[in-house]
Amino acid sequence: MKRVSIVLHTHMPYVEGFGTWPFGEEWLWEAIAASYLPLLDVLDRHPGKVTLSVTPVLADQLEAPGALERCLAFLREVRPASHALDLPDHPQLAYSAAQYEQAADALERRGDLIEAFRPHVAWTSAATHAVLPLLATDAGVRLQVETGIASHRRRFGAWHGGFWLPECAHAPWLDDLLEEAGVHFTCVDWTNVEITDPSRTEAGIVLVPLDRPGIDLVWDPKGYPAHGDYRDTNRLTPRAHQAWAVDGEPYDAQRGHARARAHAQAFVNDVTEGAVVAFDTELFGHHWHEGVTFLERVLELADVVPAGVQNPAPAPADVPPTSWGTGRDLRTWSAPAAGGLAWAQRRAELTALGADAGPRALRELLALQSSDWAFQIANESAGEYPRERAEGHREAFETALRESGSEELRHLAPDLATWAFVQP
């Protein structure tokens, strides 16, 4: 039986309470329904195999007062009504309607999703998914990292040093700061620098290169989800339902899930022995409807073990900043296509450090630093929403610096590590 490690990085941008359709908190409701609830069933049946991270900013939203009640209302009221409008023209949507009904039942049964995730979450991440190599100061990195670790410990218990670098973005200057916070292990995408062996930095951090060929079997424009049998997540009905297969035929769930099981066997056959592969959790179920079926079949067919490494080599010198974004560098978040957001984030960070910012200002800074806004701007995937969100947090940050005692920012970063944001 082939051995492989699967790392699932579970993250959604901070959308709870910030807009609904087409951009806003319905992204979170869809991820809960299509990914998190079915995935939790799989993890319960196969405990201890997958290495799972949940970002603090996602946990903030799952824990926010009233959030799951609004999600349940979306599943019980909004989606049934919208299906009823599209079903006469697309009878195959009866399957989709039943899936939402099952998700609502599962959400009511589980109730507390933080509690449901608790047995399975091993790794944490930065507080709001900032691209750490693009931050301006050590204090800024400490604020993101320490807040993320504090969040994990309160919600999920013991933490053994596993840390997902947002966007897999790494630069050697981060290693001392990560070690200082207690990080022992993380993943990097060193495809472009052609380093494939795990290594230990001088600071003691173990860096494990991801197996890009294994990932690309799934996560490539020509990967498994592009097969014609699968449900097309891009072509939508007027009420945003997925009624067709990739090949243009009316979607047939039996055909799609059978293909997912066949692709799981192909993956186990083709992936390199001992590979470490990582994916965004939301790929499975949300962006690739049959992906949860694929994942469970892989867990049945392969010897899937938690990500770990023995006897890493010394880390190579002079490795440039890397990520799993375009070009495997930082351009997705720092190039002109990202609208100069990296500079606005750095300017606010330096301002906060010089102004002895209070908790509200620091929370707005964390929200501004999210990698999601630059990614969506660069990819033109969410209209003006990311620009408006980033600008809104920047303006609220400046207001909070001027006005003490201003209203808190919903449920973002309740475990804010204010002690970390100090000059060295």
FITORDO-669493 format. One record per atom (N, C-alpha, C): x, y, z; residue in one letter. Coordinates in steps of 0.001 Angstrom, whole numbers, plus 500000, padded with zeros to 6 digits. Atoms other than C-alpha are relative to their C-alpha. Layout:
XYZa...
***
This chain:
500855498800500000m500000500000500000m500884501240500000m499150498823500151k501494503319498915k499759500987501134k500088499027498917r502272505845501652r500002501420499433r500092498611500423v501305509501501196v499473500814501176v500542499075499001s500620512506503436s499150501042499291s500927499027500573i497663514775502708i499777501105501023i500220498825499165v497569518279504167v498830500775499411v501154499207500427l494229520095503958l500001501310500769l499951498658499423h494317523837504563h498607500614499898h501402499602499945t490889525057505649t499916501492500285t499974498541499858h490331528768505117h498910500649499172h500896499104500731m487712531315504135m500321501427500414m499777498600499617p488186535094504003p498936500469500986p500880499477498953y486514537208506675y498781500669499370y501181499505500697v483093537546505048v498759500010500875v501168500062499129e480704536864507938e499575501409500391e500502498677499694g478543539948508240g500382501081499012g499544499009500979f480066541670505195f499456499648498620f500607500247501295g477643541371502299g499395498609499912g500637501303500203t475539538484501017t500289499512498590t499815500510501355w475070537625497351w500218501181499062w499215501181500390p476939537539494993p501314499857500753p498730500067499292f479923538350497228f499754500293501475f500176499799498576g479961537958500970g499812498700500739g500021501127499077e478930535580503682e499390498736499404e500490501226500624e477109533192501345e501146499114499519e498825500841500278w480615532047500328w500224499020501153w499775500839498822l480949530756503879l498908498955500148l501081500977499881w477519529132503925w500165498875498981w499795501030501025e478279527333500668e501147499066500383e498872500840499587a481647526102501998a499599499071501127a500475500860498913i479977524806505159i499167498858499441i500909501014500525a477307522979503181a500703498993499108a499436500859501041a479404521609500341a501309499341500395a498678500535499638s482814521055501983s500070499534501440s499669500307498616y482980521190505752y499144498885500593y500862501030499417l479957519092506695l500265498614499417l499666501344500506p480616516195504277p501414499572500341p498634500356499638l484341516366505016l500076499507501434l499980500441498605l483714516069508764l499537498554500122l500432501403499973d481840512817508121d501138499077499573d498872500813500472v484850511489506198v501099499932501069v498963499982498971l487305512581508898l499594499163501202l500461500829498879d485175510930511573d500160498518499688d499846501411500386r485306507673509620r501459499596499835r498573500285500211h489080507964509042h500847500911500892h499313499056499102p490481509701512128p501514499846499962p498556500022499829g494131510667512427g500807499841498738g499255500204501242k495062510318508762k500374501322499316k499774498737500695v494689513762507220v500604501019500960v499466498872499239t496803516675508464t499155501217499671t500995498973500244l494204519409508871l500366501289500724l499903498680499384s494636523120509479s498664500709499853s501138499088500076v491820525546510246v500524501378500351v499465498677499723t492719529209509980t499220500664501130t500702499286498933p491921531396512979p498851500847499482p501064499130500496v489874533761510804v498775499196499582v501148500850500262l487667530876509659l499345499590501313l500555500377498703a487266529685513246a499257501170500644a500699498819499487d486348533263514235d498574500050499461d501310499903500639q483461533123511778q499081498849500413q500805501142499575l482298529635512745l499517500166501432l500316499782498590e482218530795516364e499172501267500214e500649498698499851a480582534191515708a498531499840500391a501409500085499596p477231534746517448p499061500183498816p501008499914501047g474361534098515066g500409499494498644g499542500368501346a476507532916512159a499380498687499532a500516501288500452l475417529282512050l498484500023499886l501446499850500155e471790530287512554e499680500608498640e500231499418501324r472022532455509437r500340498993498899r499672501042500973c473705529608507587c498846499008499880c501109500949500029l470877527274508568l498792500602499283l501106499345500707a468309529812507365a500259500015498500a499642500041501419f470176529997504045f499696498618499414f500192501359500492l470032526205503711l498533499582500028l501397500420499840r466431525821504899r499021500859499188r500958499083500600e464860528848503218e500444500514498633e499575499353501243v466938530557500522v500207498981498893v499696500962501062r468215527532498644r498782499190499547r501210500675500503p464914525592498562p499149500896499098p500790499088500830a463167528687497194a500642500198498631a499337499790501286s465799529213494510s499963498731499146s500121501243500765h465752525530493534h498608499884499372h501362500118500514a461990525686493133a499815500814498719a500110499166501200l462401528434490533l500715499387498795l499215500567501111d465004526526488465d499618498566499643d500296501417500237l463679522965488796l499134499737498767l500802500327501191p461018523187486047p500814499885498717p499165500050501200d463705523824483438d501169499033500140d498833500848499755h466388521637485056h499658498948501055h500436500995499009p464881518546486711p501155499290500708p498863500630499347q468369517214487461q500391500712501292q499679499265498775l468557519877490191l499320499411501227l500569500675498830a466461517617492421a501115499418500866a498851500519499255y469774516048493393y500645501109500826y499388498883499298s471238519433494311s499133500451501168s500902499592498925a468162520382496346a500086499037501174a499889500994498929a468448517133498296a501320500152500758a498717499809499342q472130517865499026q499938501137501021q500139498889499059y471260521214500627y499138499593501197y500842500468498897e468534519563502686e500809499118500952e499149500853499166q471017516955503907q501018500831500786q499054499130499310a473508519717504745a499326500701501173a500723499352498900a470881521526506825a499781499023501144a500168501012498959d470121518307508698d501313499760500747d498696500246499383a473835517745509301a500423501166500883a499632498839499191l474358521299510556l499194500021501299l500804500066498780e471467520938513001e500488498892500926e499522501118499191r472827517594514155r501305500337500702r498687499695499420r476365518882514714r499950501242500882r500133498798499195g475448522330515977g501262500833500047g498765499253499775d478903523514517034d501085499444499079d499004500508500946l481345523209514119l501409500042500564l498688500008499347i484352524173516238i500174498687500757i499947501269499268e483558521184518455e500144498829499037e499921501087500973a483093518996515381a501400499876499417a498651500025500558f486495519994513984f501062499628501036f498958500097498975r488317519736517333r500822498708499951r499160501216499993p489394516050517127p500949499890498813p499275500196501246h490847516556513658h501034501087499694h499141498862500342v492660519925513672v501336499867500706v498652500131499442a496426519635514153a500827501264499826a499177498830500323w497866522800512576w499179501271500118w500615498686500055t497116526474512915t500659500815498888t499456499118501029s497987529460510724s500012501412500556s499994498606499585a498375533227510847a498573500504500198a501312499570499524a495492535188512340a499011500252498883a500919499669501093t493964536552509126t500580499650498634t499494500516501275h495980534727506476h500797501051499233h499102499039500648a498514537469505772a501157499280499326a498788500518500646v501353536777503340v501185500495500827v499040499559498983l504023536863506033l501260500641499424l498793499339500521p507067537665503830p499763501428499508p500289498648500455l505290540854502693l499714500963501149l500198499097498877l504790542231506193l501255500840500212l498925499007499919a506940545203507155a500934499791501178a499220500036498770t508171544346510632t499916498646500682t500064501193499161d508994541539513014d498760500033500881d501175499879499146a506238542877515258a498728499624499247a501161500362500799g503720542517512428g499878498499499832g500011501459500112v504713538888511922v499584499379501326v500343500561498688r504512538207515659r498505500145500288r501425499797499754l501014539700515835l499170498958499256l500737500998500774q499752537431513046q500212498591500553q499678501369499601v501532534306514281v499522499709501415v500366500244498603e500980534653518033e498482500006500184e501452500007499909t497309535529517589t499435498698499451t500454501266500562g496870532476515375g500223498831500934g499701501100499081i498534530170517892i499097500068501228i500898499846498856a496507531591520789a498588499540499650a501312500440500465s493342531016518761s499910498478499994s500015501461500074h494250527386518142h499943499382501391h499926500609498670r495101526638521747r498685500125500756r501272499853499292r491862528046523110r498923499112499404r501103500711500643r489650526355520553r500228498507499857r499750501391500370f491374523085519747f500917499257500959f499193500688498999g493621522347522722g501476499972499660g498547500121500141a497182521085522520a500438500291498567a499412499681501305w499344522352519697w501448499528500016w498679500623500034h502508520529518633h500922500627498957h499053499266500830g504069523116516329g499756499974498514g500317499979501425g502433522484512951g499358501324499614g500451498659500364f501842525778511150f499932500098498482f500144499783501433w500447526464507692w500349501443499683w499659498659500462l502174529443506097l498962500446498982l501014499568500962p499405531431504358p500572500118498590p499582500058501405e499664530926500596e501321499253499825e498733500743500030c502623528665501410c501184500954499820c498992498967500250a504639531904501407a501073499971501083a498879500135499071h508067531521502992h501175500848499536h498714499341500234a511216533598503257a500892499662501182a499125500439498910p514276532610505311p499993500905501219p499956499103498843w514074535730507503w498876499743500991w501100500322499095l510828534403508984l500347498921501019l499799501225499233d512394531283510476d500241500247501482d499745499717498586d513685532816513710d498717500411500720d501247499569499392l510320534447514371l499038498827500186l500854501180499876l508466531193513718l500470499105501141l499461500836498921e510776529259516016e499721500621501356e500270499280498752e510350531905518710e498572499749500470e501407500219499668a506589531309518571a499675498543500285a500237501410499747g506973527532518850g499684499165498784g500245500758501231v506564526524515224v501137499005499786v498993501037500255h508350523254514428h499980499487498565h500176500736501248f507006522164511069f499077500782499084f500872499364500973t505579523707507903t500311499478498603t499823500412501387c505222523120504174c500419501194499148c499579498984500951v506862525059501359v499822499449498592v500040500395501405d506480525021497592d501291500484499359d498686499679500543w510019524913496281w500158499475498578w499965500526501358t509105523819492759t501020500730499142t499127499224500876n510976526658491072n501463499917500381n498594500094499589v514136526249493137v500489498555499994v499647501411500228e514081522481492502e500625499360501232e499597500664498757i514511521422496123i498868499073500393i501039500997499733t512641518234496952t500132499321501346t499780500703498732d514119517032500238d499659500883501190d500257499229498782p512872518150503667p501302500495500619p498791499435499416s515324520369505499s499665500699501304s500150499295498736r515852521943508884r500822501278499947r499298498730500029t516734525623509086t500886500140501231t499155499749498835e519346527005511469e499165500328501227e500889499699498876a516428528209513602a499305498761500543a500603501247499540g515201524627513857g498663499671499363g501280500265500666i512126524830511599i500200498953498910i499954501003501059v511533521748509453v499107500461498849v500700499572501207l510529522770505922l499836498788499088l500280501168500834v508852520068503859v499477500457498650v500487499622501335p508596520672500097p498791499159499590p501152500709500516l505247519782498623l500352499302498693l499795500762501227d505116517230495832d499109500593498909d500794499289501001r503991519434492952r499399499065498950r500649500903500958p503461516598490423p498784499294500593p501150500641499365g501178514859492917g498833500953500144g501055499001499874i499226518047493580i499363500266498643i500508499643501322d498910518768489858d499158498897499361d500943501006500468l497217515432489257l498564500451500250l501319499510499621v494285517144490944v499836501469499625v500165498551499989w494925520897491004w500747500656498846w499422499466501221d495867521728487455d498841500242499036d501116499788500932p493718523156484649p499577498738499252p500331501255500659k493883519687483094k499916498842500997k500078501026498974g493644517818486410g498657499290500031g501205500829499945y490939515389487467y498688500782499917y501305499329500018p488159517977488095p499575500533498633p500348499543501344a488309518990484403a499310498920499178a500604501089500758h486919515603483347h498522500283499737h501360499708500422g483626515765481509g498909499425500871g501034500625499177d481786513518483984d499630500840501222d500218499275498746y482080515992486847y499025501162499838y500926498866500016r479632518711487801r500773501275499689r499367498746500418d480512522020486152d499669501069501039d500222498998498958t480989524607488905t500053501425499445t499911498678500618n481344527496486450n498735500385499225n501222499727500747r478240527200484292r498809499909500956r501037499930498977l475259528261486407l498646500341499393l501361499595500344t471501528581486123t499776501448500456t500250498620499559p469891532012486663p500033500183501513p499964499890498538r469700531260490416r501256499365500586r498664500438499570a473344530120490599a500040498553500446a499917501433499757h472746526375490604h500843499343498910h499126500739500914q475055523855488956q499206498822499424q500921500971500599a472909521849486550a500634499119498943a499389500707501115w475413520563483996w501289499315500416w498675500595499886a478392518280483755a500980500816499161a498966499263500736v481681519590482382v499858499777498496v500144500274501434d480926517911479052d498739500606499399d501185499326500505g477721519949478735g498703499237500157g501203500790499796e475284517126479492e499352500369501345e500603499829498680p472731517407482322p500765499173501035p499151500667499019y474575516495485507y499369498691500473y500377501331499527d474395512817486474d500896499677501187d499194500192498791a475546512335490085a500649498622500040a499431501348499965q476060508592489720q501247499934499119q498843499972500904r478379509139486763r501143500793500619r498950499164499428g480283511922488546g500721499339501147g499349500605498835h480926510054491769h500732498706499625h499258501173500486a481916506887489906a501352500431499423a498738499491500554r484536508943488050r500945500399501127r499157499596498879a485809510319491369a500680498792500636a499378501212499438r486389506806492699r501059499438499065r498992500466500958a488217505849489494a501235500904500050a498860499091499919h490395508956489750h500770499824501311h499284500295498748a491205508097493368a500962498839499801a499108501128500282q492614504783492186q501164500446499130q498923499501500856a494598506568489470a500992500833500814a499123499183499162f495961509027492037f500917499126500839f499183500888499169v497149506260494338v501030499266499152v499050500673500890n498770504506491400n501141500920499582n499041499103500645d500555507611490101d500789500878500955d499296499100499089v501541509657493165v501283499331500493v498708500507499548t505124509279494383t499901499438501417t499941500576498657e505713507023497369e500576501022500983e499540499079498980g506048509174500494g499719501459499723g500258498606500357a504774512337498806a499187500713501068a500834499118499189v503378515231500817v499260500922499031v500808499177500889v500511516848498926v499060500853500845v500849499081499245a498447519821500062a498973500636499079a501092499391500752f495152521312498945f499210500916500933f501020499279499255d492695523952500029d498832499054500246d501099500895499657t489988522041501863t498776500248499132t501214499638500722e487293523921499957e499961499465498571e500012500675501297l488407522264496725l499066498802500044l500740501252499872f486740519113498025f498561500284500408f501409499794499751g483000519510497711g499494501330499486g500467498665500389h482746523256497107h500395500316498556h499529499714501360h484891523790493994h500041498751499124h500037501280500721w484938520113492992w498980499142500731w501108500600499262h481604518627493952h500308498573500441h499731501410499695e482759515007493822e501307499797500767e498685500108499367g486047515791495576g499998499280501330g500050500708498715v484923514477498966v499961498492499760v500006501423500368t484145511113497338t501396499550499597t498616500295500384f487609511177495745f500883499862501233f499129500008498829l489283511990499058l499760498764500865l500256501164499148e487549509260501017e500517498726499345e499502501209500674r488425506661498395r501519499936500067r498545499990499829v492094507751498539v500362499525501405v499732500422498624l491988507297502328l499803498504500164l500233501441499933e490684503784501765e501076499209499263e499086500746500865l493218502829499101l501465500166500364l498590499703499735a496453504409500355a500283499959501494a499556499883498613d498456504407503567d500232501482500269d499938498561499778v497691508022504416v500400500259501442v499448499775498662v499741509231507368v500156501500500234v499803498573499727p500083512603509130p501331500481499446p498772499429500547a502674514905507610a501060500054501081a498873500012499077g506006514412509318g501247499600499248g498746500300500684v509640513866508514v501048499592501017v498890500419499155q512656512155509976q501314500369499336q498639499707500451n516292513232509698n500063500983498826n499913499026501093p515860516386507576p501428500482499812p498677499480500324a518942517738505835a500101501467500424a499872498548499749p520383521191506622p499360500799498876p500686499181500995a518419523909504860a501003500620499045a499103499363500967p520012525200501655p500047501509500228p499831498554499847a521326528749501666a499418500741498802a500370499074501083d520044531683499599d498762499561499220d501260500314500661v516570530322498855v499149501276499958v500790498757500081p514430533241497581p498632499794500637p501380500150499544p510936533963498918p499188499179498999p500769500910500848t508546531345497590t498550499956500487t501397500226499637s504813530562497577s499449498967499028s500604500864501010w502373528319495784w499118500803499046w500723499150500931g500978531288493864g500628500003498619g499476499882501356t501634532276490277t501497500262500034t498558499843500048g505320531936489460g500726499421501182g499414500566498761r505868530254492858r500795501049500772r499370498934499226d506993533660494150d498867500823500625d500999499194499289l505087536568495756l499215500930499080l500570499012500918r503857538330492616r498480500090500073r501460499957499935t500201537368493060t499512501081500956t500434499077498952w500034539617496145w500768501321499975w499173498790499976s502685542236495337s500188500657498640s499826499426501341a502676542803491562a498940501077499755a500975498934500267p500803545765490009p498565499516499877p501372500501500149a497794543548489271a499254499948501320a500634500035498677a497148543401493028a499623501385500500a500482498673499685g496470547129493038g500778500740501060g499189499298499006g499293548184495338g499589499731501433g500510500254498656l497579546622498326l501108499662500989l498906500358499087a500827545235499759a500607501240500638a499403498768499450w502106548803500189w499056500658500990w500964499464499039a498909549963501868a500029499216501304a499913500835498804q499154547043504262q501250500321500811q498746499703499307r502786547801505092r499955501399500635r500095498643499465r502064551513505544r499164500010501285r500841500056498806a499273550756508010a500724499306501154a499250500708498954e501473548302509906e501024500919500665e498997499082499449l504254550870510317l499332501120500791l500733498977499275t501716553507511348t499532499482501352t500484500589498750a500232551176513966a501122499840501012a498883500210499088l503630550400515420l500460501317500601l499573498701499504g504515554067515717g498968500695500859g501078499313499293a501133555026517171a499550499280501257a500419500786498833d500902552411519940d498516499660499879d501395500254500347a497656551148518373a499312499129501040a500808500795499091g494882549761520542g499379498801499313g500550501247500552p492935546506520053p499132500189498763p500847499837501175r490347547903517604r500842500281498768r499150499685501141a493024549393515353a500782498765499553a499247501199500365l495027546161515495l499115498989499286l500908500922500694r491985544126514492r499727500474498570r500180499488501357e491376546408511520e501260499786499166e498753500282500699l495059546045510606l500046498545499569l500018501421500347l494745542253510730l499046499734498840l500966500206501081a491648542400508534a500535500525498674a499411499426501207l493429544632506035l501085499100499432l498850500789500434q496415542266505905q499636498673499337q500400501274500598s494403539288504635s500521499863498574s499522500254501363s495900537724501508s498861499943498994s501122500246500902d492416537218500076d499675501199499126d500402498827500775w491832540798498977w500915500174498785w499081499853501131a494977541035496825a499811498877498984a500199501134500909f494370537569495387f498776500232499121f501227499791500769q490816538440494347q500122501182499049q499770498871500902i491900541787492912i500831499555498798i499104500423501074a494716540209490897a499308499061499021a500674500973500857n492432537480489575n498651500486499484n501258499419500451e489437539757489003e498838499040500210e500958501069499749s487277537121490653s498802500424500839s501106499605499118a484979539173492887a499618501457499823a500407498634500271g484268542491491230g500746501009500862g499417498965499152e484850545515493443e500043499602501471e500109500400498594y484229543546496642y501338500036500736y498748499992499232p487896542979497636p500581501400500172p499505498627499854r488855546598496929r499211500746501068r500836499336499003e485906547834498961e500299499496501402e499701500548498678r486734545488501821r501332500531500519r498687499519499571a490403546477501923a499943501482500357a500095498568499730e489593550183501722e499188500256501264e500799499839498799g486940549824504386g500787499725501266g499188500310498817h489361548208506817h501107501043500186h498970498960499861r492027550802506032r499404501254500638r500634498811499439e489626553644506767e499612499780501458e500375500286498615a488342551960509924a501230499945500908a498742500005499243f491950551430511049f500395501428500368f499612498618499735e492665555144510721e499038500660500991e500971499475499048t489445555999512553t500286499503501404t499725500580498679a490346553657515394a501241500616500635a498820499332499440l493729555350515779l499626501366500586l500388498660499551r491983558718516186r499016499968501162r501105500002499050e489029557656518318e500112498791500921e499893501087499027s489611555594521436s498606499505500364s501265500581499577g486885553241522534g499017499759498881g500915500239501111s485456552747519048s499510498554500012s500655501307499987e483199549761518392e500940498901499507e499159501118500408e484895546364518136e499576499470498625e500214500518501357l485159544601514752l499367498613500073l500738501262499963r482452541915514990r500749498967500847r499386501069499204h484091538632516049h501423499695499531h498661500267500516l487503539008514427l501032499988501117l498839500100499107a490530537858516447a499651500236501469a500264499856498567p488979537460519909p501204499616500857p498778500389499281d492349535965520912d501179500886499623d498981499049500449l494265539052519823l501197500030500953l498765500049499208a497884538801521002a500633501388500028a499498498625499990t498429542484521793t501433500081500473t498625499975499494w501647541641523626w501043499797498910w499040500293501067a503224540553520351a500352501218499172a499787498861500902f502908543927518640f500715501128500744f499156498993499335v505715545851520269v501311500086499247v498699499852500628q508961547244518961q501035499173500757q498981500823499337p511964544988519668p500882500836500906p
***
